Each structure stands twice: as structure tokens, then as C-alpha cells.
């Protein structure tokens, strides 16, 4: 949402019945999970200059980046949104340091996925397949690089209705810096998830009565925690599903998520001790941290509406229950989509979401602060960037909830 606009708990969820254009959706804090509030205002016109082909900035690390996708099936539980399904099926993407490049980078998403995403978000005036042409920087099935158990693992969970590809710019950068990254499509919570046999699962959760409320949000968060634990089992267990899994150091795992993916971080950490640290990027905390608290490191990173003088009391409530290392940062000029690829990509295709940041700047800030947090807590590298305000990133403000100030 725009700074200064009330941030209700419902704004992380969007409803197909109440969507306008993509500009309206994201300007109101949506295109992820949000439901358009009554105060969303008029449609925001698309007035930025569009580029011919959307693209992601190049990663900043020394490694080439490979990527691959896995189809995983959890037969121990039914799907929470389609109970008649005999198992919970998930598609995940892995990004990792690679030894060599392939002929061309991997596709960002399929044309059908782009079409369903655009239709679900109410986007008009651009080709529906436009995002499928986004240029990436990772190579399909490139041979992994690294020694046995040498690489930390970063888990990424996207916003509601958004696919795992929405965090690709962050994933590619982490992989170029020596991380294995796994991004998860939480099936039936995305506008489109494509399986290897050609099936495309759409957003069944969007049609659930009461979608957008606290009870619904809690169900999403708890289901995502179960998804992530299962994926960790499949990557680090006795019979891993990825041929490069031996590179992963199972003692060094952290997580970041956007919107409700960020809200799922604390729940995952509470349920799964393998996740050592976590970042909530602009997500309302639907499932409260219990009174005993959470002692592992947590970073809150969001738009100014998530500041302690802002409009989301769940951050203030749960901040008091974080008993270990913690930081609360807000980014001036950002919107809900600024912590994903979509602030950048929508600017490139000519849609104005109301962000005051240039698209590449939003990507740079997200990459830099997420990496600093992971490097500190998984690699024990000192990070002056997380100690206080930086002249290089004046948009990033450190918040002190006790005094309701951000400096």
C-alpha cells in the first residue's frame, strides 16, 4: 500500500471479485495477497515508459547461477485447499552456484502462467504473456559448483497469489554469492502452478469463503510451515530429491518471505528448528508468536506503513516476543511489491504502482539487506550494514518501537 494509507489485516489478501488494474492492486498493497480496501481510490494510470523486454538485474556475486525445478509430493497429508487430492503436490525451484553456463538463461515463467497472473490481477493494456519474456540470469540444469555440505540454504516463500518466480532477482543474487536457494510454489495459493505433466493448478484458496480474514490467514501460514518442513526433508533427508543436495549444509538454513510468505517465517521457525534465522518482508503476522517467544534471529523489513507509528499492530505485538537478535527496518518510498521482482518489472512494462523507488533500486536494497542478514547468521560474517543507518542506503530506516520512531 502507499505510505500513510491504512494497512488493515485484510490488505495482504486480494479477492478476484474486487480487483481493478494491476496498478490499483499493488498501489493498495496487493498483487500478492491483498484484498482491495474501500479506500483504494481511483485507478492509477500507466504512464511510465515501457521497455521492449522486461529483465532482471545481473547478480552481484562471482558465481554463475544454475537453476532447476522439482516436482515433490507429500503423501502424508491431503491438500489443505483441495481435500480430495490424495497428496500435497508442490513445485519448487532451486538456484545455485554453477560451473558453467548453458546456451541461454532459463525462462521466467510460461506464457500461460503470465496470462493467468495478468488476468487474476486485472491487468489490461499489455500483452498477457509479457512476463514470460522476462530475461533472467540463471541457466537451466547447469552443473552445480561447490564442495560437500559447503553451501548454506536459503528458503524463499512468495506472497499469496504470487508464484515462486516473483523472488527470482533475490534468488539469483544469493546463488551468485554461494547460496543454494529454494523457492516454493504453495499450490492452489498462486494464480498458476504448472506441473511437469502439463497440468496448471489455479488459486483454489482464492475461492474459499472468508478469504482474507485472520482465520484464513492463520490457515495459510500454518500450511506453508508444513510445506517448508516437507521441502527441507526432501532436500536434506536420507534420500534427497535433488542431485546437487550434497552441497547443502543442513546446519545452515534460513528463510525469507514476502507478504504472507514473510508472515510464515516465524511460524516455520517455531515448528522447525532447522531454520536458524528468518526475514519477514512486509507481511502482517496472522499467526501470533506465542508468549514464550522466539529466540532465533528475525528481521522485519517493510514499507513505511509497517513502521511502529504505522498501521500494523501485529508487528509491534510480535516484536516484543522476539527474544534474540532482531531488527525492524522500513524502506522509504517503497510499496508492498518493492521486496519482490514486481516493482521492477511493472515499471518496465509501463505500469505505475506508486513506488517512489526506481525498480533497480528496490531490487538492490532487498538483495543487499537480505544477504547481509543471511551472511551474519549463517556465515558469521560481521555486517556493519545491520548496525545502523547507512549513507549508501538512506531510504532504509532503523525503527525503535519503544519510541515509535524510525531513523
Long-range contacts (C-beta under 8 A, 24 or more apart in sequence): 1-27, 1-28, 1-29, 1-34, 1-303, 1-305, 1-335, 1-336, 2-27, 2-28, 2-29, 2-305, 2-335, 2-354, 3-303, 3-304, 3-305, 3-332, 3-333, 4-304, 4-305, 5-29, 5-39, 5-305, 6-37, 6-39, 6-311, 7-284, 7-305, 7-306, 7-310, 7-311, 7-312, 8-37, 8-311, 9-213, 9-214, 9-217, 9-284, 9-286, 9-312, 9-314, 10-34, 10-35, 10-37, 10-212, 10-213, 11-35, 11-37, 11-284, 11-336, 12-159, 12-160, 12-217, 12-259, 12-260, 12-263, 12-283, 12-284, 12-286, 13-160, 13-211, 13-212, 13-216, 13-217, 13-260, 14-121, 14-160, 14-161, 14-206, 14-212, 15-206, 15-211, 15-212, 16-120, 16-203, 16-206, 16-207, 19-120, 19-121, 19-122, 20-122, 21-46, 21-121, 21-122, 21-123, 21-124, 21-125, 21-351, 22-118, 22-121, 22-122, 22-123, 22-346, 22-351, 22-353, 23-346, 23-351, 23-352, 23-353, 23-354, 24-122, 25-121, 25-122, 26-335, 26-336, 26-337, 26-342, 26-343, 26-346, 26-353, 26-354, 27-335, 27-353, 27-354, 29-305, 29-335, 29-336, 30-121, 30-336, 31-121, 31-159, 31-161, 31-162, 31-336, 31-337, 31-342, 32-158, 32-159, 32-160, 32-161, 32-162, 32-166, 32-258, 32-259, 32-260, 32-336, 32-337, 32-340, 33-159, 33-160, 33-161, 33-162, 33-259, 33-260, 34-160, 34-259, 34-336, 35-211, 35-212, 44-352, 44-353, 44-354, 45-352, 46-125, 46-350, 46-351, 46-352, 47-350, 47-352, 48-347, 48-350, 48-351, 48-352, 49-350, 50-126, 50-348, 50-349, 50-350, 51-348, 51-349, 53-133, 53-134, 53-135, 54-130, 54-131, 54-133, 54-134, 54-135, 54-345, 54-348, 54-349, 55-134, 55-135, 55-348, 56-108, 56-134, 56-135, 56-136, 56-137, 56-168, 56-169, 56-172, 56-341, 56-344, 56-363, 57-169, 57-344, 57-360, 57-363, 57-364, 58-137, 59-137, 59-172, 59-173, 59-175, 59-176, 59-177, 60-173, 60-176, 60-177, 60-367, 61-173, 61-175, 61-176, 61-177, 61-178, 62-176, 62-177, 63-97, 63-98, 63-145, 63-175, 63-176, 63-177, 63-178, 64-97, 64-98, 64-99, 64-100, 64-101, 64-139, 64-142, 64-145, 64-176, 65-95, 65-96, 65-97, 65-98, 65-137, 65-138, 65-139, 65-142, 65-172, 65-175, 65-176, 66-95, 66-96, 66-97, 66-98, 66-138, 66-139, 66-140, 66-141, 66-142, 66-143, 66-144, 66-175, 67-93, 67-94, 67-95, 67-96, 67-106, 67-136, 67-138, 67-139, 67-140, 67-141, 67-142, 67-175, 68-93, 68-94, 68-140, 68-141, 68-242, 69-93, 69-94, 70-94, 70-234, 70-241, 70-242, 71-195, 71-196, 72-230, 72-231, 72-234, 72-241, 74-227, 74-230, 76-230, 77-226, 79-187, 79-188, 80-219, 80-223, 81-187, 81-188, 81-189, 81-204, 81-205, 81-208, 82-188, 82-204, 88-187, 88-226, 88-227, 88-230, 89-187, 89-195, 89-201, 90-184, 90-185, 90-186, 90-187, 90-227, 90-230, 90-231, 91-164, 91-185, 91-187, 91-193, 91-194, 91-195, 92-164, 92-182, 92-183, 92-184, 92-185, 92-231, 93-164, 93-165, 93-171, 93-182, 93-183, 94-180, 94-181, 94-182, 94-183, 94-242, 94-244, 95-138, 95-168, 95-171, 95-172, 95-174, 95-175, 95-180, 95-181, 95-183, 96-144, 96-145, 96-146, 96-151, 96-175, 96-179, 96-180, 96-181, 96-244, 96-247, 97-144, 97-145, 97-146, 97-151, 97-175, 97-176, 97-178, 98-138, 98-139, 98-142, 98-143, 98-144, 98-145, 99-142, 99-143, 99-144, 99-145, 100-142, 100-143, 101-139, 101-142, 102-139, 102-140, 102-141, 102-142, 104-139, 105-135, 105-136, 105-137, 105-138, 105-139, 106-136, 106-138, 106-139, 106-140, 107-132, 107-136, 108-132, 108-133, 108-134, 108-135, 108-136, 108-165, 108-168, 109-134, 109-163, 109-165, 109-192, 110-192, 110-194, 112-192, 112-194, 112-200, 113-163, 113-165, 113-191, 113-192, 113-194, 113-200, 116-191, 116-192, 116-200, 116-202, 117-162, 117-163, 117-191, 117-192, 119-191, 120-161, 120-191, 120-203, 120-206, 121-161, 121-191, 123-351, 125-350, 126-349, 126-350, 126-351, 130-349, 131-345, 131-349, 134-341, 134-345, 136-168, 136-172, 137-172, 138-168, 138-172, 138-175, 144-243, 144-244, 144-247, 146-178, 146-247, 147-247, 148-246, 148-247, 149-246, 149-247, 149-248, 149-249, 149-250, 150-247, 150-249, 151-178, 151-179, 151-180, 151-247, 151-248, 151-249, 152-178, 152-179, 152-180, 152-248, 152-249, 152-252, 152-253, 152-254, 152-374, 152-378, 152-379, 153-179, 153-180, 153-181, 153-182, 153-235, 153-236, 153-248, 153-249, 153-250, 153-252, 153-253, 153-254, 154-179, 154-180, 154-181, 154-182, 154-253, 154-254, 154-255, 154-256, 154-374, 155-181, 155-182, 155-184, 155-228, 155-231, 155-232, 155-253, 155-254, 155-255, 155-256, 155-268, 155-275, 156-181, 156-182, 156-183, 156-184, 156-255, 156-256, 156-257, 156-261, 157-183, 157-184, 157-186, 157-224, 157-228, 157-255, 157-256, 157-257, 157-258, 157-261, 157-262, 157-264, 157-265, 158-183, 158-184, 158-185, 158-186, 158-190, 158-257, 158-258, 158-259, 158-261, 158-340, 159-258, 159-259, 159-260, 159-261, 159-283, 159-340, 160-189, 160-205, 160-220, 160-259, 160-260, 161-189, 161-190, 161-191, 161-203, 161-206, 162-190, 162-191, 162-258, 162-259, 162-340, 162-342, 163-190, 163-191, 163-192, 163-193, 164-190, 165-341, 166-258, 166-340, 166-341, 166-342, 167-258, 167-340, 167-341, 168-341, 169-341, 169-344, 169-363, 169-366, 169-367, 170-256, 170-363, 170-366, 170-367, 170-370, 173-367, 173-371, 174-367, 174-370, 174-371, 174-374, 177-371, 179-374, 180-244, 180-247, 180-248, 182-231, 182-235, 184-224, 184-227, 184-228, 184-231, 186-220, 186-223, 186-224, 186-227, 189-220, 214-286, 217-260, 217-263, 217-284, 217-286, 217-287, 218-286, 218-287, 220-260, 220-264, 220-286, 221-260, 221-263, 221-264, 221-267, 221-286, 221-287, 222-267, 222-287, 224-257, 224-260, 224-261, 224-264, 224-267, 224-268, 225-264, 225-267, 225-268, 225-270, 225-271, 225-272, 226-271, 228-255, 228-264, 228-268, 228-272, 228-275, 229-268, 229-271, 229-272, 232-272, 232-274, 232-275, 236-274, 250-274, 252-276, 252-378, 252-379, 253-378, 254-278, 254-279, 254-373, 254-374, 254-377, 254-378, 255-279, 256-281, 256-370, 256-374, 257-281, 257-283, 258-282, 258-283, 258-339, 258-340, 259-283, 259-336, 260-284, 260-286, 263-287, 265-298, 266-294, 266-298, 266-318, 269-294, 269-296, 269-298, 270-294, 276-377, 276-378, 277-373, 277-374, 277-377, 277-378, 279-370, 279-373, 281-339, 281-366, 281-370, 282-306, 282-336, 282-338, 282-339, 284-312, 284-314, 284-315, 285-314, 285-315, 285-317, 285-318, 286-314, 288-314, 288-317, 288-318, 288-321, 289-318, 289-321, 289-322, 290-321, 291-321, 293-321, 293-322, 293-323, 294-321, 294-322, 294-323, 294-324, 295-323, 295-324, 296-324, 297-324, 297-325, 297-326, 297-373, 297-376, 297-377, 298-322, 298-324, 298-325, 298-326, 299-326, 299-327, 299-329, 299-369, 299-373, 299-386, 300-326, 300-327, 300-328, 300-329, 301-329, 301-330, 301-331, 301-339, 301-366, 301-369, 301-370, 302-329, 302-330, 302-331, 302-334, 302-339, 303-330, 303-331, 303-334, 303-335, 303-336, 303-338, 304-330, 304-331, 304-332, 304-334, 304-397, 304-406, 306-330, 307-397, 307-399, 307-404, 307-406, 308-399, 308-400, 308-401, 308-404, 308-405, 308-406, 309-404, 309-405, 309-406, 316-401, 319-401, 320-401, 325-377, 327-373, 327-386, 327-398, 328-398, 328-399, 328-400, 328-401, 329-369, 329-396, 329-397, 329-398, 329-399, 330-396, 330-397, 330-399, 330-406, 331-357, 331-362, 331-365, 331-395, 331-396, 331-397, 332-356, 332-394, 332-395, 332-396, 332-397, 333-357, 333-395, 334-362, 334-365, 334-395, 338-362, 338-365, 338-366, 339-366, 340-366, 357-395, 361-395, 365-393, 365-395, 365-396, 368-393, 369-393, 369-396
